[in-house]
């Protein structure tokens, strides 16, 4: 075993030392590429191929003119996300204890619309005939209430063979305290069927959340496995790694078994990149929004990326550690339409990559946010999106005109209305992660990225009364940069409740040590040496009798308890004179951060600065090529800043300056 692991580490370092790095973010409309050869950056965009995402990846590699040999690819994939959103998971058997087969259907018994007396019936996540019950039941202390007999195992095996699923999700009560019964069930599942055990995927309390996470992992696992297998086969000599929802990476070979960790794969890359590049401009408190073609993802960074285990995907809870992102259906490709009552709507439906906005001339005829920006002059007619797609202004006007006729407004006024509606959707999302958490947005810098982000950054900052914003270098493909700068990570957890003052120190140390060993072993198998791994301990605590927890770093018993009291005061405005209970222990194992240096392209003074007409602005608006803006020179809006992957609109009440790292720093005029 030692020899094998040593060979894996040697192979890993040989690959990395002789490799060039390619970050790939597959979005709903575009697939973004960022290539780093150790000294310089190259960026590229191509239209996504949603039905077969690997086709766009292979096409992009070919267009970049690079050989896949010794290429280290870090990939953010939407395969798992789209499978869940479109309810296209594989046929899955769900196994639970007697009396628990309906847990996925019952959930928390919460209604989406409290006062809707005739709610639309939602089909269960797993058909009832695919939900099986068996023995092997534990109580809350891990004692056996009902054993798991050989006869029950044989009966389960027969049922699984008759139902012929592609995946099996095993979720027994309190299996996080003792996993022997789940392992026994896994051992009788026929070969070739994907297995997901709750004691492996999410060994934590909260039965419904654990069941949902385990089922989602089983449902999407075979699809992710097939996709990664196809991609690996097409790139046999490349070192393929995958972005996880927590902002770290994992090898492709291990990613399929933990497919649920890829549900926010792409957006997590954007958050990692936003933190990385904003630090270069000494900005550490960030509100970020990633506006792509299909959706907008917003997040908050206060020194470190915020993680949560209370996310939902398509209404299903996901209990694993993920970047704390709020996603809405508002992107450059979001469709605009007028309802029967004469009201204008934008999104959540999107034109996607096929056919795309009308101005792309790919067959789209319905108005989109991108078409509205074209009509208003904020995307100049000479623009080639992604360096290749020629904008057709007349096609955009025709699409907007269909809405304008229904609204009885001019084409320009209708386009302006579409932008205002889209902006309000995004501003509302930003308020959810800031104002609704008691935070003042003006204490943060608004960081915009994604192909469409720079066109809306000033309006959103104004809506939130913010005075500072930042448009990162390579903002149009920033999520692809996040793939390059993200370290290999594992997040491990284990629920083991007990009062903090009565918990044996030796038992606490053993729980942490076992998880640290597991995390180190997983990273060792990816070639990371122990001396390069950073281990971080945290615990989820609550006052005795509470249902929800707060996570704090583990120090000493006294200091950890004190930190929890302070965290509770900060979060809820008060402390309680009650005993503190430990609920879940957590360990983060993180490899070294890749040594990537991002520099601004060499500046050449503009010789042919152009101007365009922008709706609502009386004078001609200058258009600057981003690379030609002098460093540390302030420019006052209104102006447009163009680059190959995006366009930014600096409103009249704002000014912009490019710093030494190439980031655009925006300040509200006083």
C-alpha positions in Angstrom: 0.0 0.0 0.0 2.8 2.4 0.9 4.6 1.8 -2.4 1.4 2.4 -4.3 0.7 5.7 -2.6 4.3 6.7 -3.0 4.0 6.1 -6.8 0.8 8.1 -6.9 2.5 11.1 -5.2 5.5 10.8 -7.6 3.1 10.7 -10.6 1.2 13.7 -9.3 4.3 15.8 -8.9 5.6 14.7 -12.3 2.4 15.8 -14.0 2.2 19.1 -12.2 5.8 20.1 -12.7 5.6 19.4 -16.4 2.1 20.7 -16.9 0.3 23.7 -18.0 -2.9 24.5 -16.2 -6.3 24.9 -17.8 -9.3 26.2 -15.8 -12.7 25.3 -17.4 -16.0 26.6 -16.3 -19.0 25.2 -18.1 -21.9 27.6 -18.0 -25.4 27.5 -19.4 -24.5 29.8 -22.3 -20.7 29.9 -22.6 -17.8 27.6 -21.6 -14.9 29.6 -20.3 -11.3 28.7 -20.4 -8.2 30.2 -18.6 -4.8 28.8 -19.5 -1.8 29.3 -17.3 1.6 28.1 -18.5 3.6 29.2 -15.5 4.2 32.8 -16.6 1.3 34.1 -18.6 -2.5 33.8 -18.9 -4.6 33.1 -22.0 -8.4 33.3 -22.0 -11.0 31.9 -24.3 -14.8 31.4 -24.6 -16.9 29.2 -26.7 -20.6 28.4 -26.8 -21.6 25.6 -24.5 -23.1 22.3 -25.8 -25.6 21.5 -23.0 -26.5 18.0 -24.2 -22.9 16.9 -24.4 -20.8 19.4 -22.3 -17.5 17.6 -23.2 -17.9 18.7 -26.8 -17.4 22.3 -26.0 -14.4 21.5 -23.8 -12.7 19.5 -26.5 -13.5 22.2 -29.1 -12.1 24.9 -26.8 -8.9 23.0 -26.2 -8.5 22.6 -30.0 -9.2 26.3 -30.6 -6.6 27.2 -28.0 -4.1 25.2 -30.0 -2.7 23.3 -27.1 -1.9 19.6 -26.7 -3.9 17.7 -24.0 -0.7 15.9 -23.1 0.6 16.8 -19.6 -2.3 19.2 -19.3 -3.7 19.7 -15.8 -7.4 20.5 -16.1 -9.5 21.9 -13.3 -13.1 21.7 -14.3 -16.2 23.3 -12.9 -19.2 21.3 -14.2 -22.9 21.9 -14.3 -23.7 18.3 -15.0 -24.8 17.4 -11.4 -26.7 20.8 -11.0 -28.6 20.5 -14.3 -29.5 16.8 -13.5 -31.2 17.9 -10.2 -32.8 21.0 -11.6 -34.3 19.1 -14.6 -35.3 16.1 -12.4 -33.4 13.8 -14.6 -31.7 11.6 -12.0 -31.3 7.9 -12.6 -33.7 5.2 -11.3 -32.8 5.0 -7.6 -33.9 2.6 -4.8 -34.1 4.3 -1.3 -33.5 2.0 1.7 -34.5 3.1 5.2 -35.6 1.5 8.5 -39.1 0.2 9.1 -41.6 3.1 9.1 -39.3 5.5 7.4 -39.8 4.9 3.7 -41.8 8.1 3.2 -39.3 10.5 4.7 -38.3 12.0 1.4 -41.9 12.8 0.6 -42.9 14.0 4.0 -39.8 16.1 4.5 -40.3 18.9 7.1 -44.0 19.2 6.3 -43.5 22.8 5.1 -45.7 24.3 2.5 -44.2 26.5 -0.2 -47.2 28.8 -0.1 -48.7 29.0 3.4 -52.1 30.3 2.4 -52.5 28.2 -0.8 -55.4 25.9 0.1 -55.1 23.9 -3.1 -51.4 23.5 -3.7 -50.3 21.6 -6.8 -49.4 18.1 -5.9 -45.7 17.4 -6.3 -44.6 13.9 -7.3 -42.4 12.3 -4.6 -38.6 12.4 -5.2 -38.5 8.5 -5.3 -41.6 6.5 -6.3 -43.0 4.6 -3.3 -42.4 1.2 -4.9 -38.7 2.1 -5.0 -38.6 2.9 -1.2 -37.6 -0.2 0.8 -37.6 -0.8 4.5 -35.5 -3.1 6.6 -34.1 -3.6 10.1 -30.8 -2.4 11.6 -32.3 0.4 13.7 -30.3 2.3 16.3 -31.5 4.7 19.0 -30.0 8.2 19.5 -27.2 6.7 21.7 -26.2 4.1 19.1 -27.8 1.2 20.9 -29.4 -1.5 18.7 -33.2 -1.4 18.8 -33.8 -3.8 15.9 -31.0 -6.0 14.5 -30.4 -6.6 10.8 -30.7 -10.3 10.1 -29.3 -12.4 7.3 -32.8 -13.1 6.1 -33.6 -9.4 5.8 -30.4 -8.8 3.8 -31.3 -11.6 1.4 -34.8 -10.2 1.0 -33.4 -6.8 0.3 -31.1 -8.2 -2.3 -34.0 -10.0 -4.1 -36.0 -6.8 -4.1 -33.2 -4.7 -5.5 -32.6 -7.3 -8.3 -36.3 -7.2 -9.2 -36.5 -3.4 -9.2 -33.3 -3.2 -11.3 -32.2 0.3 -10.3 -29.1 2.2 -11.5 -28.4 3.4 -8.0 -29.1 2.6 -4.3 -29.3 5.2 -1.5 -29.0 3.7 2.0 -30.1 5.9 4.9 -30.6 4.2 8.3 -31.5 6.0 11.5 -28.5 7.2 13.5 -26.0 5.4 11.2 -23.6 8.3 11.8 -23.1 6.7 15.3 -22.5 3.2 13.9 -22.2 2.4 10.2 -22.1 -1.4 10.4 -25.7 -2.0 9.2 -25.3 0.4 6.2 -22.1 -1.3 5.2 -23.8 -4.7 5.5 -26.6 -3.5 3.1 -24.0 -2.1 0.7 -22.3 -5.5 0.6 -25.3 -7.2 -0.9 -26.1 -4.7 -3.6 -25.4 -6.3 -7.0 -22.3 -5.3 -9.0 -22.7 -2.4 -11.3 -25.2 -0.5 -9.2 -24.1 2.9 -7.8 -24.1 2.9 -4.0 -24.6 5.9 -1.7 -24.4 5.5 2.1 -25.5 8.3 4.4 -22.8 7.3 6.9 -20.2 8.0 4.2 -21.8 11.0 2.4 -23.2 12.9 5.4 -22.5 11.4 8.9 -24.6 14.0 10.6 -27.9 14.4 12.5 -31.2 15.7 11.0 -32.7 12.7 9.3 -34.5 14.3 6.5 -31.5 16.4 5.4 -29.2 13.4 5.5 -31.7 11.3 3.5 -32.1 14.0 0.9 -28.4 14.5 0.5 -27.7 10.7 0.3 -30.5 10.3 -2.3 -29.3 13.2 -4.4 -25.8 11.7 -4.4 -27.2 8.4 -5.6 -29.5 10.0 -8.2 -26.8 12.0 -10.0 -23.8 9.8 -9.3 -24.1 7.5 -12.3 -24.6 10.5 -14.6 -21.6 12.3 -13.3 -19.6 9.1 -13.4 -20.5 8.6 -17.1 -19.7 12.2 -18.0 -16.3 12.2 -16.2 -15.5 8.9 -17.8 -16.2 10.2 -21.3 -14.1 13.3 -20.6 -11.2 11.3 -19.1 -11.3 8.9 -22.1 -11.2 11.9 -24.5 -8.3 13.4 -22.6 -6.3 10.2 -21.6 -3.0 12.0 -20.8 -4.4 14.9 -18.9 -4.6 15.3 -15.2 -8.3 16.0 -14.6 -9.6 17.4 -11.3 -13.0 18.8 -10.4 -14.2 21.8 -8.5 -16.3 21.1 -5.5 -19.2 23.2 -4.0 -17.0 24.1 -1.1 -14.4 26.0 -3.2 -11.8 23.2 -3.3 -10.9 20.6 -5.8 -11.0 16.8 -5.9 -9.6 14.3 -8.4 -12.0 13.1 -11.1 -11.6 9.5 -10.0 -13.0 10.4 -6.6 -15.5 13.0 -7.7 -18.1 10.6 -9.1 -18.6 8.9 -5.7 -19.3 12.3 -4.1 -21.3 13.8 -7.0 -23.5 15.8 -4.6 -20.3 17.8 -3.8 -20.5 19.2 -7.4 -23.9 20.9 -7.2 -22.4 24.4 -6.9 -19.2 23.5 -8.8 -19.1 26.4 -11.2 -20.3 29.2 -8.9 -17.8 28.1 -6.2 -15.0 28.8 -8.7 -16.2 32.3 -9.1 -16.2 32.9 -5.4 -12.7 31.5 -5.0 -11.5 33.7 -7.8 -13.2 36.8 -6.5 -11.5 36.4 -3.1 -8.1 35.7 -4.7 -8.1 38.7 -7.0 -9.7 41.2 -4.7 -7.0 40.5 -2.1 -4.5 41.8 -4.6 -6.3 45.1 -4.4 -6.5 45.0 -0.6 -10.2 44.4 -0.6 -11.3 41.7 2.0 -15.0 42.5 2.6 -16.9 41.7 -0.5 -20.4 41.4 -1.9 -20.0 39.5 -5.1 -22.4 38.9 -8.0 -21.6 36.6 -10.9 -24.0 37.4 -13.8 -23.7 34.9 -16.6 -25.9 34.1 -19.5 -28.5 32.0 -17.5 -28.4 33.0 -13.9 -26.8 35.3 -11.3 -25.1 34.0 -8.2 -24.5 36.4 -5.2 -22.4 35.7 -2.2 -20.7 37.5 0.7 -17.0 37.2 1.7 -15.9 38.7 5.0 -12.2 37.8 5.0 -12.9 34.2 4.2 -15.4 32.4 2.0 -18.6 31.7 3.9 -19.7 28.1 3.9 -23.1 26.7 4.8 -24.7 23.3 5.2 -28.2 24.6 4.9 -28.4 25.0 1.1 -31.3 23.8 -1.1 -31.2 22.7 -4.7 -34.5 22.6 -6.6 -36.3 22.5 -3.2 -34.2 19.6 -1.8 -32.0 20.2 1.2 -28.2 19.5 0.8 -26.5 19.1 4.1 -22.8 19.1 2.9 -20.5 22.1 3.3 -21.0 24.5 0.3 -20.2 28.0 -0.5 -23.0 30.2 0.8 -24.5 31.3 -2.5 -27.9 32.7 -3.4 -28.9 32.0 -7.0 -31.6 33.7 -9.1 -32.7 33.2 -12.7 -31.5 36.5 -14.0 -28.7 36.5 -16.6 -27.8 38.1 -19.9 -29.9 35.4 -21.6 -32.9 35.8 -19.4 -36.1 36.1 -21.4 -38.3 39.2 -21.2 -42.1 38.9 -21.8 -45.3 40.6 -21.1 -48.0 38.7 -19.2 -51.8 38.7 -19.7 -52.2 41.6 -17.3 -49.7 43.8 -19.2 -46.8 43.4 -16.7 -43.2 43.1 -17.9 -41.3 40.1 -16.6 -37.6 39.1 -16.9 -36.6 35.4 -16.3 -36.2 32.9 -14.9 -36.4 31.2 -18.3 -33.3 31.7 -20.4 -32.4 31.6 -24.1 -29.3 29.6 -23.0 -26.6 28.7 -25.5 -29.2 27.5 -28.1 -30.6 29.6 -29.5 -29.2 32.4 -27.3 -30.2 36.1 -27.4 -31.6 37.4 -30.7 -28.5 39.6 -31.2 -26.4 36.5 -31.4 -28.1 35.5 -34.7 -28.3 31.9 -33.6 -32.1 31.6 -34.1 -33.3 33.4 -31.0 -36.3 35.7 -31.4 -37.4 36.4 -27.8 -36.1 39.5 -26.1 -33.4 39.1 -23.5 -31.4 41.3 -21.1 -28.4 41.2 -23.5 -30.7 42.4 -26.4 -31.8 45.2 -24.1 -28.2 46.3 -23.4 -27.5 46.2 -27.2 -30.5 48.4 -28.0 -29.5 50.9 -25.3 -26.0 51.1 -26.8 -24.3 49.6 -23.8 -22.9 46.8 -25.9 -21.4 48.5 -29.0 -22.5 47.1 -32.4 -18.8 46.4 -33.2 -18.5 44.1 -30.2 -17.6 40.5 -30.8 -18.7 38.5 -27.8 -16.1 35.9 -26.8 -14.0 37.3 -29.6 -16.2 35.7 -32.2 -19.9 36.4 -32.0 -20.8 39.5 -34.1 -23.6 41.5 -32.5 -26.7 42.2 -34.7 -28.4 45.4 -33.4 -31.3 45.1 -35.8 -32.2 41.6 -34.6 -32.1 42.8 -30.9 -34.4 45.7 -31.8 -36.9 43.4 -33.5 -37.0 41.1 -30.4 -37.5 44.1 -28.0 -40.1 45.6 -30.3 -42.4 42.6 -29.7 -42.6 43.5 -26.0 -42.7 47.2 -26.9 -45.9 46.8 -28.9 -47.6 45.0 -26.1 -46.5 47.7 -23.6 -47.3 50.5 -26.0 -43.8 52.0 -25.4 -40.8 52.8 -27.5 -38.2 50.2 -28.2 -35.7 52.1 -26.1 -38.0 52.6 -23.1 -38.9 48.9 -23.2 -35.2 48.0 -23.2 -34.7 50.3 -20.3 -37.6 48.7 -18.4 -36.1 45.2 -19.0 -32.8 46.3 -17.5 -34.6 47.9 -14.5 -36.5 44.7 -13.8 -33.4 42.5 -14.1 -31.5 44.9 -11.8 -34.2 44.8 -9.2 -34.1 41.0 -9.2 -30.4 41.1 -8.6 -30.5 43.9 -6.0 -33.1 41.9 -4.0 -30.8 38.9 -4.0 -27.9 41.0 -2.7 -30.2 42.4 0.0 -30.9 38.8 1.1 -27.3 38.1 1.9 -26.5 41.5 3.4 -29.4 43.7 4.7 -31.5 40.7 5.8 -28.6 39.4 7.9 -28.1 42.8 9.6 -25.2 43.9 7.5 -24.7 47.3 5.9 -23.8 46.8 2.2 -21.8 50.0 2.2 -19.2 48.4 4.5 -18.4 46.0 1.6 -17.0 46.3 -2.0 -19.4 45.1 -4.7 -17.4 42.7 -7.0 -19.0 42.0 -10.3 -17.9 39.3 -12.8 -19.4 37.0 -15.4 -19.9 38.0 -19.0 -22.8 40.4 -18.1 -21.8 41.6 -14.6 -19.9 44.8 -15.6 -23.0 46.2 -17.4 -25.0 46.3 -14.2 -22.5 46.9 -11.4 -23.1 50.7 -11.1 -26.9 50.3 -11.0 -26.7 47.6 -8.3 -24.3 49.5 -6.2 -26.6 52.5 -6.4 -29.6 50.4 -5.4 -27.8 49.2 -2.3 -26.3 52.7 -1.5 -22.8 51.3 -1.9 -19.9 53.6 -2.7 -17.2 51.1 -3.9 -17.2 48.5 -6.5 -14.5 46.3 -8.3 -14.5 44.7 -11.7 -11.7 42.1 -11.6 -9.1 41.5 -14.3 -10.5 38.9 -16.7 -14.0 39.3 -15.1 -15.8 37.7 -18.0 -14.1 34.3 -17.3 -13.4 34.8 -13.6 -14.9 31.4 -12.6 -12.3 29.7 -14.8 -9.6 31.5 -12.8 -11.2 30.2 -9.6 -10.5 26.7 -10.9 -6.8 27.5 -11.1 -6.4 29.1 -7.7 -8.5 26.6 -5.7 -6.6 24.1 -3.5 -7.3 20.4 -3.1 -9.6 20.1 -0.1 -11.8 17.7 1.9 -14.5 18.6 4.4 -15.3 15.9 7.0 -17.9 15.9 9.7 -19.3 13.7 12.4 -22.3 14.2 14.7 -21.6 13.1 18.2 -23.7 15.2 20.7 -22.7 16.0 24.2 -22.4 18.8 26.7 -19.1 20.6 26.1 -18.2 20.7 29.8 -18.8 17.0 30.3 -17.2 15.7 27.0 -14.1 13.6 27.7 -11.1 15.4 26.2 -9.7 12.1 25.0 -12.9 11.3 23.1 -12.9 14.7 21.4 -9.3 14.3 20.4 -10.0 10.8 18.9 -12.9 12.1 16.9 -10.8 14.9 15.4 -7.8 12.6 14.9 -9.9 10.0 13.0 -11.3 12.6 10.6 -7.9 14.3 10.1 -6.4 10.9 9.3 -9.2 10.3 6.8 -8.7 13.7 5.2 -4.9 13.3 5.0 -5.3 9.8 3.4 -7.7 11.2 0.7 -5.3 14.0 -0.2 -2.3 11.6 0.0 -4.0 9.6 -2.8 -4.1 12.7 -4.9 -0.4 13.2 -4.4 -0.4 15.8 -1.6 2.2 15.2 1.1 1.2 15.5 4.8 3.6 18.4 5.4 1.7 20.4 2.7 -1.8 19.8 4.3 -3.4 22.3 6.5 -5.9 20.9 9.0 -8.6 23.1 10.6 -10.9 22.0 13.4 -14.4 23.5 14.0 -17.4 22.5 16.0 -21.2 23.1 15.7 -22.5 24.3 19.1 -25.9 25.3 20.5 -27.5 26.0 23.8 -29.1 23.0 25.3 -32.6 22.7 24.0 -32.0 24.7 20.8 -32.5 23.1 17.4 -30.0 25.1 15.3 -26.2 25.4 15.7 -23.4 27.9 15.2 -20.0 26.9 13.9 -16.9 28.1 15.7 -13.2 27.2 15.5 -12.1 24.6 18.0 -9.6 25.9 20.5 -9.6 24.9 24.2 -12.9 23.9 25.9 -13.0 27.3 27.7 -12.1 29.4 24.7 -14.4 27.5 22.3 -17.4 28.0 24.7 -16.6 31.7 25.0 -16.4 32.1 21.3 -19.8 30.5 20.9 -21.3 32.9 23.4 -19.9 35.8 21.4 -21.0 34.3 18.1 -24.5 33.9 19.5 -24.5 37.5 20.7 -23.3 38.7 17.2 -25.9 36.6 15.3 -28.9 36.9 17.5 -28.2 39.9 19.7 -28.2 38.0 23.0 -26.6 35.3 25.1 -28.2 32.6 27.3 -27.3 31.3 30.7 -27.6 27.7 29.6 -25.2 24.8 29.1 -23.5 24.6 25.7 -23.9 21.4 23.7 -21.5 20.1 21.0 -23.4 18.7 18.1 -21.1 18.1 15.1 -17.3 18.0 14.8 -15.8 19.2 11.6 -12.3 19.0 10.0 -11.1 20.8 6.9 -8.1 19.2 5.2 -6.6 21.6 2.6 -3.6 21.2 0.3 -1.4 24.1 -0.8 -2.9 26.9 -2.8 -1.6 26.8 -6.3 1.1 29.4 -7.0 -0.6 31.4 -9.7 0.5 35.0 -10.5 -2.0 37.2 -12.3 -0.7 40.4 -13.9 -2.2 43.1 -15.9 -1.4 43.0 -19.6 1.1 45.5 -20.8 -0.5 48.9 -21.3 -0.3 50.9 -24.6 -1.9 54.3 -24.8 -5.0 54.4 -26.9 -4.6 55.8 -30.4 -8.1 55.5 -31.7 -10.5 55.9 -28.8 -14.1 55.7 -30.1 -17.4 57.0 -29.0 -20.9 55.6 -29.2 -24.5 56.8 -28.5 -26.0 55.4 -25.3 -29.7 55.8 -24.5 -30.3 58.4 -21.8 -26.9 60.1 -22.2 -26.9 63.4 -24.1 -23.3 63.4 -25.1 -21.3 60.8 -27.0 -19.9 58.1 -24.6 -16.2 57.1 -25.0 -15.3 53.5 -25.4 -12.0 52.4 -23.9 -10.3 49.1 -24.5 -9.5 47.8 -21.1 -5.9 47.0 -21.8 -5.2 50.6 -22.9 -6.4 52.3 -19.8 -3.4 53.9 -18.0 -2.7 52.5 -14.5 -3.8 54.8 -11.6 -5.6 57.3 -13.9 -9.1 58.2 -12.9 -11.8 58.3 -15.6 -15.2 59.7 -15.0 -18.4 58.1 -16.3 -20.3 57.8 -18.5 -18.0 55.5 -20.4 -17.8 51.9 -21.7 -14.9 49.6 -21.1 -14.6 46.8 -23.7 -12.6 43.6 -23.5 -12.8 40.3 -25.4 -15.0 38.5 -22.8 -17.2 41.3 -21.4 -18.2 45.0 -21.5 -18.5 47.3 -18.5 -20.7 50.4 -18.3 -19.5 53.1 -15.9 -22.5 55.3 -15.1 -22.3 59.1 -15.0 -22.2 59.3 -11.2 -19.2 56.9 -11.0 -15.5 57.1 -11.7 -13.0 54.3 -12.4 -9.3 53.7 -11.9 -7.2 50.7 -13.0 -4.8 49.6 -10.3 -1.4 47.9 -10.6 -2.9 44.4 -10.7 -5.3 45.3 -13.6 -8.5 45.4 -11.5 -10.9 48.3 -12.1 -11.8 50.1 -8.9 -15.0 52.1 -9.0 -15.9 54.9 -6.7 -19.1 56.8 -6.3 -18.7 60.5 -7.1 -19.2 62.7 -4.1 
